[in-house]
């Protein structure tokens, strides 16, 4: 099934533990959506560096936390979509930026 990227959001965090937090919304041929979520951060001393794919709605909200596929390391949204069994088509749009106020 083909997956076409329709939206790209990069979130900026105030916490220095976040190196990357971006999401790409993909429209599928059957009218549903998935989101690829790329995260690079440190949790305590444990590094997190991956892209995960989840079912989503058209507003980029994850609707089911059951992971459909993933890619290591973070950053390659199209590879994660392929690993989830979809065929990425088209270019990922320029990102929108959202600022997140992290708690200390």
C-alpha positions as protocol buffer text, in pm:
chain_id: "A"
residue {
  index: 1
  type: UNK
  ca { x: 0 y: 0 z: 0 }
}
residue {
  index: 2
  type: UNK
  ca { x: 128 y: 347 z: -88 }
}
residue {
  index: 3
  type: UNK
  ca { x: 190 y: 611 z: 179 }
}
residue {
  index: 4
  type: UNK
  ca { x: 207 y: 980 z: 82 }
}
residue {
  index: 5
  type: UNK
  ca { x: 354 y: 1233 z: 327 }
}
residue {
  index: 6
  type: UNK
  ca { x: 113 y: 1520 z: 391 }
}
residue {
  index: 7
  type: UNK
  ca { x: 248 y: 1703 z: 697 }
}
residue {
  index: 8
  type: UNK
  ca { x: 580 y: 1735 z: 880 }
}
residue {
  index: 9
  type: UNK
  ca { x: 612 y: 1876 z: 1233 }
}
residue {
  index: 10
  type: UNK
  ca { x: 938 y: 1941 z: 1418 }
}
residue {
  index: 11
  type: UNK
  ca { x: 900 y: 2008 z: 1788 }
}
residue {
  index: 12
  type: UNK
  ca { x: 1153 y: 2225 z: 1971 }
}
residue {
  index: 13
  type: UNK
  ca { x: 1204 y: 2145 z: 2338 }
}
residue {
  index: 14
  type: UNK
  ca { x: 1343 y: 2358 z: 2616 }
}
residue {
  index: 15
  type: UNK
  ca { x: 1510 y: 2054 z: 2774 }
}
residue {
  index: 16
  type: UNK
  ca { x: 1867 y: 1976 z: 2660 }
}
residue {
  index: 17
  type: UNK
  ca { x: 1792 y: 1600 z: 2675 }
}
residue {
  index: 18
  type: UNK
  ca { x: 1601 y: 1632 z: 2343 }
}
residue {
  index: 19
  type: UNK
  ca { x: 1812 y: 1627 z: 2027 }
}
residue {
  index: 20
  type: UNK
  ca { x: 1529 y: 1556 z: 1778 }
}
residue {
  index: 21
  type: UNK
  ca { x: 1151 y: 1522 z: 1790 }
}
residue {
  index: 22
  type: UNK
  ca { x: 974 y: 1517 z: 1455 }
}
residue {
  index: 23
  type: UNK
  ca { x: 663 y: 1360 z: 1309 }
}
residue {
  index: 24
  type: UNK
  ca { x: 548 y: 1298 z: 952 }
}
residue {
  index: 25
  type: UNK
  ca { x: 183 y: 1227 z: 873 }
}
residue {
  index: 26
  type: UNK
  ca { x: 127 y: 980 z: 587 }
}
residue {
  index: 27
  type: UNK
  ca { x: -201 y: 931 z: 396 }
}
residue {
  index: 28
  type: UNK
  ca { x: -257 y: 570 z: 292 }
}
residue {
  index: 29
  type: UNK
  ca { x: -434 y: 450 z: -24 }
}
residue {
  index: 30
  type: UNK
  ca { x: -729 y: 321 z: 182 }
}
residue {
  index: 31
  type: UNK
  ca { x: -803 y: 667 z: 328 }
}
residue {
  index: 32
  type: UNK
  ca { x: -645 y: 604 z: 668 }
}
residue {
  index: 33
  type: UNK
  ca { x: -331 y: 763 z: 812 }
}
residue {
  index: 34
  type: UNK
  ca { x: -14 y: 667 z: 994 }
}
residue {
  index: 35
  type: UNK
  ca { x: 248 y: 885 z: 1158 }
}
residue {
  index: 36
  type: UNK
  ca { x: 623 y: 828 z: 1173 }
}
residue {
  index: 37
  type: UNK
  ca { x: 766 y: 969 z: 1494 }
}
residue {
  index: 38
  type: UNK
  ca { x: 1142 y: 1029 z: 1509 }
}
residue {
  index: 39
  type: UNK
  ca { x: 1294 y: 1072 z: 1856 }
}
residue {
  index: 40
  type: UNK
  ca { x: 1650 y: 1133 z: 1966 }
}
residue {
  index: 41
  type: UNK
  ca { x: 1683 y: 1200 z: 2338 }
}
residue {
  index: 42
  type: UNK
  ca { x: 1835 y: 1079 z: 2661 }
}
residue {
  index: 43
  type: UNK
  ca { x: 1623 y: 932 z: 2939 }
}
residue {
  index: 44
  type: UNK
  ca { x: 1849 y: 931 z: 3245 }
}
residue {
  index: 45
  type: UNK
  ca { x: 2158 y: 759 z: 3103 }
}
residue {
  index: 46
  type: UNK
  ca { x: 1963 y: 563 z: 2840 }
}
residue {
  index: 47
  type: UNK
  ca { x: 1975 y: 699 z: 2482 }
}
residue {
  index: 48
  type: UNK
  ca { x: 1661 y: 676 z: 2267 }
}
residue {
  index: 49
  type: UNK
  ca { x: 1731 y: 697 z: 1892 }
}
residue {
  index: 50
  type: UNK
  ca { x: 1458 y: 562 z: 1663 }
}
residue {
  index: 51
  type: UNK
  ca { x: 1166 y: 629 z: 1428 }
}
residue {
  index: 52
  type: UNK
  ca { x: 841 y: 446 z: 1509 }
}
residue {
  index: 53
  type: UNK
  ca { x: 523 y: 421 z: 1300 }
}
residue {
  index: 54
  type: UNK
  ca { x: 174 y: 429 z: 1454 }
}
residue {
  index: 55
  type: UNK
  ca { x: -186 y: 455 z: 1333 }
}
residue {
  index: 56
  type: UNK
  ca { x: -299 y: 821 z: 1338 }
}
residue {
  index: 57
  type: UNK
  ca { x: -580 y: 1054 z: 1244 }
}
residue {
  index: 58
  type: UNK
  ca { x: -556 y: 1338 z: 991 }
}
residue {
  index: 59
  type: UNK
  ca { x: -455 y: 1584 z: 1265 }
}
residue {
  index: 60
  type: UNK
  ca { x: -130 y: 1382 z: 1327 }
}
residue {
  index: 61
  type: UNK
  ca { x: -266 y: 1248 z: 1660 }
}
residue {
  index: 62
  type: UNK
  ca { x: -162 y: 888 z: 1738 }
}
residue {
  index: 63
  type: UNK
  ca { x: -480 y: 679 z: 1767 }
}
residue {
  index: 64
  type: UNK
  ca { x: -323 y: 346 z: 1868 }
}
residue {
  index: 65
  type: UNK
  ca { x: 12 y: 297 z: 2041 }
}
residue {
  index: 66
  type: UNK
  ca { x: 56 y: -46 z: 1879 }
}
residue {
  index: 67
  type: UNK
  ca { x: 380 y: 5 z: 1683 }
}
residue {
  index: 68
  type: UNK
  ca { x: 351 y: -83 z: 1312 }
}
residue {
  index: 69
  type: UNK
  ca { x: 723 y: -58 z: 1233 }
}
residue {
  index: 70
  type: UNK
  ca { x: 1045 y: 117 z: 1330 }
}
residue {
  index: 71
  type: UNK
  ca { x: 1387 y: 228 z: 1209 }
}
residue {
  index: 72
  type: UNK
  ca { x: 1716 y: 277 z: 1394 }
}
residue {
  index: 73
  type: UNK
  ca { x: 1870 y: 532 z: 1420 }
}
residue {
  index: 74
  type: UNK
  ca { x: 1628 y: 826 z: 1417 }
}
residue {
  index: 75
  type: UNK
  ca { x: 1580 y: 1056 z: 1121 }
}
residue {
  index: 76
  type: UNK
  ca { x: 1479 y: 835 z: 826 }
}
residue {
  index: 77
  type: UNK
  ca { x: 1099 y: 856 z: 820 }
}
residue {
  index: 78
  type: UNK
  ca { x: 1070 y: 687 z: 477 }
}
residue {
  index: 79
  type: UNK
  ca { x: 1274 y: 385 z: 594 }
}
residue {
  index: 80
  type: UNK
  ca { x: 1044 y: 342 z: 895 }
}
residue {
  index: 81
  type: UNK
  ca { x: 739 y: 356 z: 663 }
}
residue {
  index: 82
  type: UNK
  ca { x: 897 y: 86 z: 442 }
}
residue {
  index: 83
  type: UNK
  ca { x: 970 y: -126 z: 752 }
}
residue {
  index: 84
  type: UNK
  ca { x: 601 y: -96 z: 844 }
}
residue {
  index: 85
  type: UNK
  ca { x: 511 y: -250 z: 506 }
}
residue {
  index: 86
  type: UNK
  ca { x: 413 y: 65 z: 315 }
}
residue {
  index: 87
  type: UNK
  ca { x: 558 y: 216 z: -2 }
}
residue {
  index: 88
  type: UNK
  ca { x: 652 y: 582 z: 55 }
}
residue {
  index: 89
  type: UNK
  ca { x: 567 y: 809 z: -239 }
}
residue {
  index: 90
  type: UNK
  ca { x: 635 y: 1181 z: -281 }
}
residue {
  index: 91
  type: UNK
  ca { x: 851 y: 1425 z: -92 }
}
residue {
  index: 92
  type: UNK
  ca { x: 821 y: 1496 z: 279 }
}
residue {
  index: 93
  type: UNK
  ca { x: 691 y: 1855 z: 315 }
}
residue {
  index: 94
  type: UNK
  ca { x: 891 y: 2134 z: 476 }
}
residue {
  index: 95
  type: UNK
  ca { x: 849 y: 2116 z: 853 }
}
residue {
  index: 96
  type: UNK
  ca { x: 624 y: 2326 z: 1071 }
}
residue {
  index: 97
  type: UNK
  ca { x: 780 y: 2412 z: 1408 }
}
residue {
  index: 98
  type: UNK
  ca { x: 609 y: 2364 z: 1743 }
}
residue {
  index: 99
  type: UNK
  ca { x: 773 y: 2479 z: 2066 }
}
residue {
  index: 100
  type: UNK
  ca { x: 733 y: 2252 z: 2370 }
}
residue {
  index: 101
  type: UNK
  ca { x: 791 y: 2386 z: 2723 }
}
residue {
  index: 102
  type: UNK
  ca { x: 948 y: 2088 z: 2898 }
}
residue {
  index: 103
  type: UNK
  ca { x: 923 y: 2050 z: 3272 }
}
residue {
  index: 104
  type: UNK
  ca { x: 1257 y: 2044 z: 3456 }
}
